[in-house]
Amino acid sequence: MIQFSTGVKQGLIAAVLVVSAIAAAVFLFQKPKGPYHALPSQAAVVLEFNSLSKVNLLKKILTEAVWKEVIETSAFRNAWQDAATAERLFAHDAALQKAFALKKLLLGLTLNKPDSLHGLFVLDVQDDIPLPKLLAGNPLSKKYFPSVFHGHTLYTVHLGSQGQLVVAASGNLLLFSRFSYLVEDALTQLEASEAWWAERKQLPEL
């Protein structure tokens, strides 16, 4: 058995305390992860809407024939439809309505055939999102089912003829998609120390 002197013991205890304090500070005061951190690296195409209300307004007054054809493609039609469904689902909450109107909304498309060009949405909300309370009081559908993935709760909301929407929250990020595995991919990505899309230096220039 190895014996340590009193001085060595005190030094070891001090070192352990310092390391523990640093680890606690990093954990408690780490910067919240942004929406790009939630995008899995396999997302082949990403659309960024800095204000969905402004985008919808511009879409209505658009006159250029080329751009009209672009926004009528399947990917964009699905984007408008899925985002509008999520807006209606949370129409009773002022904070989320404001976030949909003014905050950054990302859409990641994997281009996999099973997705049918329905992607993963990430909405940057200013505060934490009380999903259980919001879903319990939502006027669009009372039929939703929770499931747990990596310690996070996902909610599959059934919308009748409109299909379903899977929603989850991580901190100040609202994740939603028609497909649960896309939301699960986002939650897995948020646990990773690196994020391909968040680390692209050219994104601000674009």
N, C-alpha and C positions, 0 to 999 in steps of 0.2 A: 504493500500500500504506500502510495506517495504522500509524503508529508510536506505541507507548505508552511512557510513562516508566516507570522501575523502580517508582516508588511506585504508579502506576496498575495495573501488572501485578500487584504484590503484593496490592493491594486486590481485583482481580478474582479472583485465585486464592483469597484468603480467603473471598470471597463464595461461590464455587463449592463450596468445602469445607464451609461452613456449611449451604448448601442441600442438599448431598449427605448430610451428617450427619443433618439433619432428616428427609429422605426415608427414609433407612435406619432411623431410629428409629421412624417411623410404620409402615414395612413390617414391622419385626421385632417391635414391641411392640403392634401393633394388637389390640384386644380381639376374641376369637373371636366369630364371628357366631352368633347364636342361631337356634333352629329357625324362628321366624317370618320370619327373613330369607330362608329357602329357599322360602317360599310364593310362587308367581307371583301377580301381581295379578289374573289371570283366575280364581283360585280363588273361587267364588261362596259356598261354605259351608265353614267350618272347624270341626272338632271337636277339642277339646283334652282329652286324657286325662292327668291328672297322676300317676296310678298305675294302670297297666292291671290289675294284680292286684286292686286295690280296686274298680275298675270292674266287673270280672268277678264279684267277690263280691257287690257290690250288685245286679248284674243277676240273680243267682240267687235272692236273697231279696226281689226286688221284688214287691209285692202290688197296687199301684195299676193298675187296668185300663187307664187311658189311657196310662201310661208303658210298660206291657207291649206295647201296640199300636205305640208309637213305636219301641221297640228291635227290633221284628220287621219293620220296614220294610226294603226292599231295601238302602238305604244302610248301615244298621246291621248287617244280616246280612253284607253284604260286608266291612264293617269288621272284625267279629269273625273272619271266615274268613281274610282276608288277614293280619291281625296274628298270628293263631294259626299260620299257615303260616310266617311270618318267625321267630316264636319257635322253632318246631320246627327250622327251618333252622340256627339258631345256638344250639341247646340245649346244645351241647357246650362253649360258652364262658361262663365264670362271670360275666365283666364285662358281657357283653351280656344275659345272663339277668337280672342285677340291674337293668340299665338298663330292660329291658322291664317289670320288675315295679314299679320305683319312680320312674323318670325321666319327663320330659314327652314325650308322644307326640302329634304333630299329624297330623290327616288333612284334606287339602284336596281338595274336590270341585269340579270345573269345571262339572258339570251338562251336559256335552256328551254327546250320544247315544252316540258311539262308546265312551266310557268305561264305559258301562253301570253307572254309580254305583260304579265301582272307582276309588279316588282315589290321591293321592300321600301317602305316610307319611314323616314326619320324626321320627326318634328322637334325643333329646339324650343322647349318651353322654359320660361324663366324660373319656375319653382318646381318642387317635387310634385308628382302627379298622384292624387289619391284615387287610383283606378277602381278599387272595389266600391267606393262610395259613388263614383260617377256612373258606373255601370248599373248599380242598383237603382239609380234614379233616372236612367236614360229613357227618353220617350219613344225611341225607335224600336227597341226590342227588349223584352224581359227574358228572352231565352238565350242564356249564355252559360258556358261551361268552363271552369278553371282547370288548368293542369300545371304541373311544376316542372321546370327545366333549369338545372344548375342553380337552384335556390330562388329562381324568379318565377312568378306566377304569370302564365299566359291565359288569356280569356278568348275563347272561340265564341263569337257572337253570331247567332243565326238570324238571317235577315229575310227569310222567306224566299220570294222569287229573285231577290238580289244576291242570293248565295250566302256567303259568310265573310266575316272579317275577324282576323286574329290580332289582338292588341296586347301590348305589354309595356311596362315602363321601367326605365333604369335611370334613377336620379331625375334630371330635368329633361330626359329624352323620352318622347312617346314613339313607340315602334308599332307599325301596323302593316298588314299585308293580307292578301287573300289566302296565303299559304303559311301554315305554322312553321315549316322548316326554314323559311326565310327569316322569320322573327327569331327562331332559335339560333341561326347563323349569326345574326346581329348580336345577340346576347353573348355568344361565345367570343365574338370579336371584341366586345367591350371588356372582357376579362383578360384579353391578351395585352402584353406589354408593348407590342408594336402594332401599327395599323398602316397598311400600304397606302390607302387613300388619304389618311390624315398626314402622312409624311411626304406627300408630293409637293415639292417646293414651288412648282409652276402653277398650282391652283389659284393663288391670289392674283397672278398675272392674267389667268384666263378669265 
